[in-house]
């Protein structure tokens, strides 16, 4: 697989989001199946793996840990902190007492606890890329990144990243310590970062790591109604998957399918090829818990779309509905 750069490390153009193996999208993978996907990923050159302490309250880190340890030199390991999965750990006790649905803690004290817990669950001495998962509105980004920089000095972390952030926040964070990667949602389904954040990452030499580059699976063309989602799949609460929004958004997939048919490709492959074409600093992390889907995603790196096709895709109307439930949008683009 062709490679792209994050910090001082070359990674495969297509990475692997590990969240769905244990959290959010219905029943997770068995340990055997998850490890099968991970090992096959390395065979295919997919060496950039992304997890977070939030995913399954630490269970996702524990799930991938054994394979990471066994093949440590081959894996570029990224994890994240800041979204509070255990309210006993947070410093924001006022929010705990108020029963706030989603707590983000970016205090230096919380960061120091979080990094050590992630290292323990993963069973490694160093994380290649450590992200702030969401910006804490109560804590200046300079304070959080300043604490994260301590982890680099201590050898616990190789590179720093920030996730779901604005262009202004990227500049402020990078002024404190070099930021290797920005992980924002970016796809044909969500173009929010195209105008401001993508140009800033290119200017500063930062990798943009698109999460949900397949529109949370919608751009695969396999989701046609809520009945296609498991009862405990969180996408049921996502406005873009509901009611009239869903019906309207299915039209987007049909436009992607038209181009896919010309290449004997899948809609997912076209969607990923479009993302890769938006910049050499882009390294998407489509998630999967199936080897077949992993192989499909990898093949997208070989798909070449014409300039006319890229233009047609770029002109697709944006989907109806917020990309998160309203309470979660409060932490979007911090």
C-alpha positions, 0 to 999 in steps of 0.5 A, spaced: 500 500 500 502 507 498 504 510 504 502 517 507 506 521 513 504 522 520 509 526 524 516 522 523 512 515 521 510 513 514 503 509 515 498 506 510 494 510 506 488 507 509 488 506 516 483 502 521 478 505 526 477 499 531 471 502 535 466 498 532 469 492 534 467 493 541 462 499 541 457 503 538 455 499 532 451 493 535 454 487 537 462 487 537 466 482 534 469 476 538 476 476 540 478 471 535 474 475 529 477 482 532 484 479 532 483 476 525 482 483 522 488 486 526 493 481 523 490 481 516 490 489 516 498 488 517 498 483 512 495 488 507 499 494 510 494 497 514 498 499 520 495 505 523 490 503 528 485 508 532 482 507 538 480 511 544 479 510 552 472 511 551 470 505 546 467 500 551 470 504 557 477 501 556 475 495 553 477 496 546 484 498 548 484 491 552 481 488 545 487 490 541 492 490 546 495 483 545 496 484 537 499 490 538 504 487 543 505 481 539 507 486 533 509 492 536 514 494 531 509 494 525 503 498 528 502 505 529 498 506 535 493 511 536 488 512 542 485 518 545 482 521 552 478 527 554 471 524 553 469 521 560 467 514 560 468 513 568 465 519 572 469 517 578 476 519 574 473 526 572 475 533 576 468 536 573 464 534 579 459 539 578 457 536 572 457 529 575 452 532 580 448 535 575 448 528 571 450 531 565 450 526 559 456 527 556 462 530 560 469 532 557 475 533 561 481 536 559 484 538 565 492 536 566 490 532 572 485 528 568 490 527 562 495 524 567 491 519 569 488 517 563 495 516 559 497 511 565 490 507 564 491 507 557 498 504 557 496 499 562 490 497 558 494 496 552 500 493 555 505 498 552 510 503 554 509 508 549 503 510 544 505 513 537 499 518 537 495 521 543 489 525 541 485 529 546 478 526 543 474 533 545 476 540 547 474 541 554 470 548 554 472 549 561 480 548 560 484 553 555 487 548 549 494 551 551 493 547 558 491 541 556 496 540 550 502 543 555 500 537 559 500 532 553 507 535 552 509 532 558 508 525 556 512 526 550 518 528 554 517 522 559 517 517 553 510 515 554 507 518 547 511 519 541 506 524 537 500 529 539 494 529 536 487 533 537 480 531 535 474 535 533 477 541 533 477 548 529 482 551 525 483 556 530 484 551 536 489 547 531 493 553 531 493 555 538 495 547 540 501 547 535 504 553 538 504 549 544 507 543 542 507 540 534 501 537 533 502 531 528 495 529 527 488 532 527 482 527 527 476 530 524 470 527 521 471 528 514 467 525 508 462 526 502 457 526 508 461 531 512 465 536 509 465 541 515 473 541 515 474 542 507 474 550 508 478 551 514 481 545 518 484 542 511 488 548 509 491 549 516 493 542 516 496 543 509 500 549 511 502 547 518 505 540 515 499 536 520 496 530 518 488 530 517 485 523 519 478 523 517 474 519 522 467 516 519 470 517 512 464 512 510 459 517 513 458 512 519 457 506 514 451 510 510 456 511 504 456 503 503 449 503 500 447 497 505 443 502 510 436 503 507 432 504 513 433 503 521 431 496 520 438 495 518 441 497 524 441 493 531 437 495 536 443 497 540 446 501 534 447 508 536 446 511 529 439 510 531 439 516 535 443 520 529 439 525 526 441 523 519 439 516 520 432 518 522 425 519 518 425 524 512 432 525 513 434 518 512 429 518 505 433 524 503 440 522 504 439 515 500 439 520 494 446 521 496 448 514 496 445 513 489 449 518 486 455 515 489 453 508 486 452 511 479 460 513 479 462 506 482 458 502 477 463 505 472 469 502 475 466 496 477 467 498 484 463 499 491 460 505 493 465 505 499 471 505 495 469 511 491 467 515 497 474 513 500 478 514 493 474 521 494 477 522 501 484 520 499 484 525 493 483 531 497 490 532 499 496 528 500 496 529 508 490 525 509 490 518 512 483 516 513 481 510 518 475 507 516 472 502 521 470 495 521 470 488 524 470 484 518 476 482 514 471 482 507 470 489 509 477 491 511 479 488 504 474 492 500 477 498 504 484 497 502 482 496 495 479 503 494 487 506 495 488 503 488 481 506 485 483 512 480 477 517 479 477 522 474 477 530 475 470 530 472 468 524 477 471 528 483 468 534 481 461 531 480 462 528 487 464 534 490 458 537 488 453 532 491 449 536 496 450 535 503 446 530 508 439 533 511 440 533 519 445 534 524 451 529 524 450 528 532 444 528 536 444 535 539 447 534 546 453 532 542 454 537 538 456 542 543 463 539 543 463 539 535 469 543 533 472 545 539 
